[in-house]
Amino acid sequence: MADAVAIPVISNPPSPRMVKCMSNKSVLITGPTSGLGLSLLACLLPLNPSSIVLVSRNEAALNALAKQINKDQPDIKVTTIPCDFNSPSAVASLLSTLPSHNIDLLVLNSGISSRAPFTSTSPSTDDKLMRVNFLSQAAIAKSCVAFPGNRIVWISSVQGFLPLPFRSSYCASKHAVEGYTAAIRPELKALHDIDVHTVSPGYIQTNLSRNAVGGDGEMDENAKGGARPEEVAWEILDRVAGGEVAFDVVPGWKARAARWIQFLAPGVFRGMMEKRATQQEEARKKAELRRRRERS
């Protein structure tokens, strides 16, 4: 039985610049079945894309989503491609199909998080985070540069430039995204007329933290108080249409302040992160003790 996927209602209509920049495009979205990816899809549907390619590991959710789109907007050609981004063979199979879709707008949104001490994070976790969040998405981007004038929107994170304790694998993968897109942006624009946009969201109300590798299955408290994904998705696409190529979204005042402190007083920033690490380790130990007592 297919998973139910409800396409969220976007309260704001597409802005004039979104209409001008993104209407009637051939779109590919990775990770479109939930969270920010699903909201990005919901924002793009009113722009009447000529075709949509949906790529995710969850085949049942992909099929349910395609069925709903076909029901609401039957003129849109929808293609679903199940793919485990942690599998090189699955990614290779995906890449072999992409050139035939002539993608105009590529939205690289798929990602997983991690939440665990560095000393208990296995090398396989490091490898998985880099494959899913960076290497596989980069491979997809390479397959779409054959079409001059298209646009790549890559969802990064504020943790791509603000490293946090207990997030080593995730921060590394997002730092890779930030550096990679900064390097290819002038190259692709000058040589291929392709725009590369790097978007670094702050905390959003999604299940990314709940599904973190090595996490405890609970949503991060910061995520609970984060912005609604529908609002973030609309802002992202509007700012992309406005020509912004590297920007953060809803980072919150703490993240903004931390970024300035990191730049102006790196020693102070390091001390702040050391204090944070100590507090998080104490909280982790207390939570583990509580779980042991509940099991006994």
Legacy VTK file of the C-alpha trace (Angstrom):
# vtk DataFile Version 3.0
C-alpha trace
ASCII
DATASET POLYDATA
POINTS 296 float
0.000 0.000 0.000
1.418 3.396 -1.021
2.334 5.905 1.634
-0.045 8.860 1.800
1.656 12.105 0.779
-0.330 15.294 1.257
0.980 18.162 -0.851
0.983 21.230 1.432
-1.029 24.304 0.559
1.183 27.325 -0.059
-0.570 30.456 1.161
1.471 32.849 -0.982
1.017 32.721 -4.766
4.173 32.697 -6.893
5.843 36.101 -6.999
6.115 37.883 -10.376
9.820 37.089 -10.591
9.164 33.419 -9.814
6.628 33.352 -12.648
9.088 34.981 -15.035
12.049 32.803 -14.044
10.573 29.385 -13.304
7.391 28.865 -15.313
7.057 25.923 -17.698
10.386 24.377 -16.768
11.531 20.773 -16.713
12.227 20.181 -13.020
14.110 17.548 -11.059
13.855 17.437 -7.243
15.701 15.064 -4.951
14.035 14.278 -1.642
10.560 15.587 -2.597
8.381 13.339 -0.423
8.557 15.224 2.878
9.775 18.331 4.669
11.387 21.136 2.716
11.563 19.114 -0.515
7.815 18.543 -0.528
7.197 22.237 0.153
9.551 23.244 -2.666
7.578 20.974 -4.971
4.311 22.535 -3.780
5.665 26.003 -4.588
6.725 24.927 -8.082
3.468 23.221 -9.086
1.530 26.501 -9.596
4.243 27.498 -12.091
3.018 24.720 -14.428
6.266 22.819 -14.979
6.391 21.023 -18.304
7.704 17.926 -16.544
8.833 16.844 -13.087
11.324 14.154 -12.152
10.999 13.051 -8.518
13.939 11.178 -6.977
13.902 9.605 -3.524
14.614 6.333 -1.744
10.941 5.943 -0.730
9.349 4.390 -3.806
5.871 4.077 -2.283
5.808 7.751 -1.303
7.076 8.746 -4.762
4.269 6.828 -6.450
1.646 8.314 -4.135
2.991 11.802 -4.808
2.994 11.284 -8.577
-0.567 9.985 -8.432
-1.691 13.100 -6.573
0.043 15.438 -9.037
-1.454 13.606 -12.012
-4.887 13.947 -10.450
-4.541 17.681 -9.730
-2.546 18.709 -12.818
-2.829 16.014 -15.508
-0.918 18.069 -18.084
2.335 17.708 -16.132
4.504 14.749 -17.092
5.688 13.161 -13.841
8.536 10.657 -13.660
9.508 8.891 -10.432
12.949 7.360 -9.937
13.612 5.463 -6.701
17.234 5.828 -5.665
19.248 5.127 -2.531
21.858 7.895 -2.559
24.094 5.813 -0.308
24.417 3.183 -3.054
26.941 3.949 -5.831
25.278 1.423 -8.131
21.839 2.961 -7.594
23.221 6.428 -8.290
24.969 5.170 -11.437
21.666 3.738 -12.663
19.950 7.068 -11.977
22.620 9.047 -13.822
22.197 6.925 -16.950
18.576 8.094 -17.267
18.977 11.821 -16.591
20.240 13.184 -19.925
16.976 12.220 -21.621
14.970 14.527 -19.337
16.606 17.834 -20.427
16.428 19.337 -16.938
15.997 23.139 -16.737
15.733 23.454 -12.952
17.628 21.061 -10.692
16.756 21.171 -6.971
19.218 19.153 -4.878
17.442 18.778 -1.571
18.052 15.214 -0.357
20.003 14.869 2.842
20.338 13.129 6.179
21.668 14.433 9.458
23.819 12.963 12.203
23.862 13.576 15.926
26.480 11.742 17.966
29.836 12.320 19.696
32.834 12.220 17.391
34.368 9.310 19.325
31.300 7.118 18.777
30.673 8.119 15.149
31.768 5.256 12.928
33.692 5.763 9.682
30.711 4.205 7.899
28.533 7.059 9.191
31.021 9.616 7.901
30.976 7.844 4.548
27.166 7.672 4.418
26.703 11.364 5.193
29.217 12.371 2.528
27.636 10.079 -0.059
24.035 11.111 0.561
24.514 14.819 1.234
27.346 15.617 -1.137
28.839 13.032 -3.501
25.589 11.683 -4.959
24.088 15.161 -5.340
27.292 16.356 -7.043
27.075 13.451 -9.488
23.515 14.455 -10.372
24.615 18.042 -10.941
27.309 16.850 -13.353
24.657 15.008 -15.376
22.625 18.190 -15.843
25.292 20.621 -17.065
24.760 19.618 -20.681
21.894 22.082 -20.970
23.059 25.745 -21.101
20.836 28.218 -19.332
19.576 25.867 -16.693
19.668 26.432 -12.947
20.955 24.398 -9.987
19.511 25.052 -6.537
21.436 23.145 -3.859
20.060 23.065 -0.322
22.913 23.269 2.151
22.649 24.344 5.818
23.873 27.067 8.161
25.992 24.254 9.609
27.914 24.416 6.367
29.663 27.466 7.788
28.851 27.180 11.528
30.340 23.888 12.779
28.638 22.473 15.866
29.739 19.794 18.351
28.072 16.386 17.949
27.373 17.186 14.276
30.779 16.407 12.789
29.657 14.229 9.867
26.759 16.504 8.940
28.854 19.666 9.178
31.569 18.097 7.037
29.109 17.153 4.301
27.579 20.630 4.253
30.979 22.347 4.323
31.730 20.289 1.224
28.567 21.582 -0.438
29.452 25.196 0.390
33.001 24.920 -0.951
32.040 22.889 -3.999
29.279 25.225 -5.154
31.444 28.302 -4.538
34.091 26.762 -6.814
31.816 25.651 -9.643
29.572 28.750 -9.636
31.828 31.058 -11.708
32.998 28.176 -13.876
29.509 27.025 -14.838
28.206 30.560 -15.343
31.107 31.671 -17.536
31.455 28.499 -19.592
27.934 27.030 -19.659
25.554 29.880 -18.701
24.346 27.802 -15.726
23.386 29.512 -12.473
24.324 27.743 -9.218
22.452 28.750 -6.066
23.554 27.605 -2.596
20.838 27.919 0.039
21.684 27.523 3.738
18.547 27.170 5.865
18.502 27.448 9.643
16.156 25.401 11.794
12.991 24.220 10.047
10.105 22.168 11.408
10.994 18.920 9.636
11.962 15.391 10.674
15.608 15.813 9.634
16.811 15.940 13.239
14.435 13.170 14.341
15.871 10.884 11.664
19.483 11.830 12.389
21.999 8.988 12.237
23.046 8.212 15.788
20.275 10.364 17.174
17.661 9.438 19.739
14.590 9.693 17.494
13.524 13.012 18.983
13.164 16.264 17.097
15.793 18.822 18.037
14.364 21.520 20.295
15.629 24.184 17.892
13.818 22.463 15.029
10.574 22.433 17.007
10.738 26.211 17.181
11.924 26.574 13.599
10.184 28.051 10.600
7.446 26.272 8.673
8.859 24.534 5.580
6.152 26.051 3.335
7.312 29.570 4.212
10.979 28.684 3.806
10.400 27.032 0.425
8.583 30.080 -0.961
11.335 32.419 0.249
14.032 30.211 -1.271
12.470 30.143 -4.726
11.648 33.843 -4.665
15.214 34.788 -3.764
16.616 32.391 -6.350
14.375 34.022 -8.958
15.705 37.382 -7.768
19.234 36.310 -8.661
20.714 35.584 -5.221
23.305 32.854 -5.538
24.465 32.172 -1.956
22.256 32.999 0.993
20.940 31.737 4.301
17.274 31.467 5.240
15.725 31.824 8.714
19.016 31.333 10.540
17.719 33.049 13.702
19.522 35.720 15.676
21.747 33.210 17.494
23.133 31.845 14.251
23.668 35.344 12.857
25.476 36.413 16.015
27.577 33.229 16.037
28.627 33.834 12.448
29.922 37.304 13.293
31.666 36.040 16.423
33.287 33.241 14.428
34.609 35.798 11.948
35.635 38.585 14.347
36.661 36.599 17.437
37.437 32.976 16.536
38.840 32.262 19.998
35.601 33.355 21.621
33.628 31.234 19.177
35.771 28.196 19.970
35.144 28.720 23.687
31.399 28.922 23.050
31.459 25.646 21.147
33.523 23.955 23.879
30.925 25.014 26.452
28.158 23.766 24.173
29.918 20.422 23.788
30.205 20.023 27.568
26.522 20.856 28.082
25.406 18.484 25.345
27.509 15.636 26.706
26.002 16.111 30.161
22.511 16.155 28.668
23.290 13.042 26.616
24.482 11.126 29.675
21.404 12.134 31.681
19.102 11.039 28.857
20.880 7.695 28.572
20.612 7.141 32.344
16.892 7.947 32.201
16.348 5.450 29.386
18.191 2.742 31.295
16.015 3.313 34.348
12.871 3.168 32.216
13.977 -0.162 30.710
14.812 -1.715 34.072
LINES 1 297
296 0 1 2 3 4 5 6 7 8 9 10 11 12 13 14 15 16 17 18 19 20 21 22 23 24 25 26 27 28 29 30 31 32 33 34 35 36 37 38 39 40 41 42 43 44 45 46 47 48 49 50 51 52 53 54 55 56 57 58 59 60 61 62 63 64 65 66 67 68 69 70 71 72 73 74 75 76 77 78 79 80 81 82 83 84 85 86 87 88 89 90 91 92 93 94 95 96 97 98 99 100 101 102 103 104 105 106 107 108 109 110 111 112 113 114 115 116 117 118 119 120 121 122 123 124 125 126 127 128 129 130 131 132 133 134 135 136 137 138 139 140 141 142 143 144 145 146 147 148 149 150 151 152 153 154 155 156 157 158 159 160 161 162 163 164 165 166 167 168 169 170 171 172 173 174 175 176 177 178 179 180 181 182 183 184 185 186 187 188 189 190 191 192 193 194 195 196 197 198 199 200 201 202 203 204 205 206 207 208 209 210 211 212 213 214 215 216 217 218 219 220 221 222 223 224 225 226 227 228 229 230 231 232 233 234 235 236 237 238 239 240 241 242 243 244 245 246 247 248 249 250 251 252 253 254 255 256 257 258 259 260 261 262 263 264 265 266 267 268 269 270 271 272 273 274 275 276 277 278 279 280 281 282 283 284 285 286 287 288 289 290 291 292 293 294 295
